[in-house]
Amino acid sequence: MNRSALALLIGMSLLVAGCGRHTPDAEQASEPEPGTVLLDQAAQQRSGIQTEALPAQTHAEERRIRGMVLPETGRPGLVIQLMVPADLSLPSPLPAVSVQWPADARFSIECLGVDPTATLRRFRCPVPEESAAGLAPGMAVTAWIPIAAPVTGIIVPEASVVWWQGASWVYIKEPAEADDRPDRFRRLQISLDAPVAGGWFSADPQFAQAELITMGAQILLSEELKSEIPEE
């Protein structure tokens, strides 16, 4: 073998070895840690992924109670009578009670009187005149009575939640440290013990001021699981 052929062979060997060598930064970019997805801005736009830092809200755990509409005693108007089990712990003073009326709305009432018995507490709650339209004595209504002091948290939209391995999860966005690096989306488990209109209430501090994925969470889960499939 002449010198030219030998030099060419050595050069090709070095080139192949260099192509197979990864820097730590390259490995980190191509192999995200478990429970995360890396996507650049272009991929996020193509996938329709949207994020939002959801505003803090207060929420009190509630118990559904059946109520009965009755005529006010001694003067015009209506009251709603609530029969609450005596063993149900309530905050003191009792916050406003929500009444579901009409079917897709609520209004708030103050319960002024308590008439306790051995097994039930009877609350009489005057109905505000502006909320009385359509109500009549003898009607049954659904009320929601607070059973704990209000706490602060966020309302997580239904579209933010994905289910995997028997648990519920959401993704939060961790912006890239540089413009030329992809954003990191981290999957976090979430409790769905407090359903509210349009989603679930969560007081978990890890979601406070976080950029929550509000559209495209299922796409992120698919991308994450796809990246875990071993390459042949």
C-alpha positions in Angstrom: 0.0 0.0 0.0 1.5 3.4 -1.0 1.6 6.4 1.2 -1.3 8.2 -0.5 -3.6 5.2 0.0 -2.6 4.8 3.6 -3.2 8.5 4.4 -6.6 8.3 2.7 -7.6 5.2 4.8 -6.5 6.9 8.1 -8.4 10.0 7.2 -11.6 8.1 6.5 -11.2 6.2 9.8 -10.9 9.4 11.8 -13.9 10.9 10.0 -16.1 7.9 10.9 -15.0 8.0 14.5 -15.7 11.7 14.7 -19.2 11.2 13.3 -20.0 8.7 16.1 -18.7 10.9 18.9 -21.3 13.1 20.8 -20.7 16.0 23.0 -22.5 16.2 26.3 -24.6 19.1 25.0 -25.6 17.1 21.9 -26.6 14.2 24.0 -28.7 16.4 26.4 -30.5 18.0 23.4 -31.3 14.7 21.6 -32.1 12.6 24.7 -34.5 14.6 27.1 -34.8 13.3 30.6 -37.8 11.0 31.3 -41.1 12.9 31.7 -40.1 15.7 29.4 -40.4 16.7 25.7 -38.1 19.1 23.8 -39.7 21.2 21.1 -38.6 24.3 19.2 -40.9 27.2 18.4 -41.6 26.0 14.9 -42.7 22.6 16.1 -44.9 24.1 18.7 -46.6 26.3 16.2 -47.2 23.4 13.8 -48.7 21.3 16.6 -51.0 24.1 17.8 -49.5 24.0 21.3 -50.6 26.8 23.6 -49.5 27.8 27.1 -50.9 30.1 29.7 -49.9 31.2 33.2 -53.3 30.8 34.8 -54.5 33.4 37.3 -54.8 32.5 41.0 -58.3 32.0 42.3 -60.0 31.1 45.6 -62.0 28.0 46.0 -63.8 26.3 48.8 -64.6 22.6 49.0 -68.3 22.1 48.6 -71.0 19.5 49.4 -74.1 19.2 47.3 -77.3 19.6 49.3 -80.9 19.3 48.2 -83.1 22.4 48.9 -86.7 23.2 48.8 -88.2 26.6 47.8 -90.7 27.9 50.3 -92.7 31.2 50.7 -91.3 33.7 53.0 -93.0 34.0 56.3 -94.9 37.2 57.0 -93.8 39.1 53.9 -93.5 38.6 50.2 -90.6 36.7 48.8 -89.1 33.2 48.7 -86.6 31.3 50.9 -84.7 28.1 50.2 -84.6 25.6 53.0 -81.6 23.4 53.2 -81.5 20.2 55.4 -77.9 19.6 56.3 -76.8 16.4 58.2 -75.7 17.3 61.7 -72.5 15.4 61.4 -71.3 17.5 58.4 -68.6 19.8 59.6 -69.1 23.4 58.4 -66.8 26.5 58.6 -67.9 29.3 61.0 -69.1 31.7 60.0 -70.8 30.0 57.1 -69.8 31.5 53.7 -72.3 32.2 51.0 -74.1 29.2 49.6 -74.4 28.6 45.8 -77.8 27.6 44.4 -77.8 25.9 40.9 -80.5 27.8 39.1 -81.2 27.7 36.2 -79.6 24.4 35.4 -76.5 26.0 33.8 -75.9 28.8 36.3 -75.5 29.6 40.0 -76.5 32.4 42.3 -75.3 33.1 45.9 -77.4 33.4 49.0 -76.7 34.0 52.6 -78.2 31.5 55.1 -79.4 33.4 58.1 -81.0 30.9 60.4 -80.2 27.5 61.8 -82.8 25.2 63.4 -80.8 22.1 64.7 -82.4 18.8 65.4 -80.8 15.4 66.4 -79.9 14.5 62.9 -80.4 17.6 60.7 -79.7 21.3 60.6 -82.3 23.4 58.8 -81.0 26.5 57.1 -83.4 29.1 55.8 -81.9 31.2 53.0 -83.7 34.2 51.6 -83.7 34.4 47.8 -82.6 37.7 46.3 -85.3 39.3 44.3 -83.1 39.4 41.2 -82.5 35.7 41.4 -86.1 34.6 42.1 -87.3 34.5 38.4 -88.7 31.1 37.6 -88.6 29.8 41.2 -91.9 28.9 42.9 -92.8 27.4 46.3 -92.5 23.6 46.3 -89.7 23.4 43.8 -86.6 21.3 44.6 -83.2 22.9 43.9 -79.6 21.9 44.2 -77.4 23.9 46.5 -73.6 23.8 47.1 -72.6 24.5 50.7 -69.0 25.2 51.6 -67.5 22.7 54.0 -64.0 24.2 54.3 -62.3 27.6 54.3 -61.4 28.9 50.9 -57.9 28.2 49.5 -55.9 29.7 46.7 -55.0 27.9 43.5 -55.8 27.7 39.8 -58.5 26.2 37.7 -56.9 23.6 35.3 -58.8 23.4 32.0 -60.1 20.0 30.8 -57.9 20.2 27.7 -54.8 20.5 29.8 -55.2 17.0 31.4 -54.0 13.7 29.9 -54.3 10.2 31.3 -51.4 7.7 31.3 -50.7 4.6 33.3 -53.9 5.1 35.4 -53.0 8.6 36.5 -53.8 12.2 35.4 -51.0 14.5 34.2 -50.4 18.0 32.9 -47.5 19.6 31.1 -45.7 22.8 32.1 -43.4 24.8 29.8 -39.8 25.5 30.9 -38.6 28.1 28.4 -35.2 27.6 26.8 -32.2 29.4 28.2 -31.2 30.5 24.7 -33.1 31.4 21.5 -31.4 28.5 19.5 -32.4 25.8 22.0 -35.8 24.1 22.3 -38.2 24.6 25.1 -38.6 21.9 27.6 -42.1 20.6 28.5 -42.3 18.7 31.8 -45.1 16.2 32.7 -46.4 16.5 36.3 -49.0 14.4 38.0 -52.2 16.3 39.2 -55.0 15.4 41.5 -58.6 15.7 40.1 -60.3 15.6 43.5 -61.9 19.1 43.1 -64.0 19.3 39.9 -65.3 22.7 38.9 -67.0 24.2 35.8 -64.7 23.7 32.8 -62.0 21.6 34.6 -60.5 21.0 38.1 -59.3 23.2 40.9 -55.7 22.6 42.1 -54.0 24.3 45.0 -50.7 22.4 44.3 -47.9 25.0 44.6 -45.9 23.5 41.7 -48.5 24.9 39.3 -48.5 28.5 40.8 -47.3 30.9 38.1 -46.3 28.0 35.9 -46.9 28.1 32.1 -49.5 25.4 31.8 -50.2 23.7 28.4 -53.8 24.6 27.7 -53.9 23.1 24.1 -51.9 20.2 22.7 -51.2 18.2 25.9 -52.1 15.0 24.1 -49.7 15.8 21.3 -46.9 16.2 23.9 -47.7 12.9 25.5 -47.5 11.2 22.1 -44.2 12.9 21.4 -42.8 11.8 24.7 -43.9 8.2 24.4 -42.6 8.1 20.8 -39.2 9.3 21.9 -39.0 6.4 24.4 -39.4 3.7 21.7 -35.9 2.2 21.1 -34.4 2.8 17.7 -33.6 -0.3 15.7 
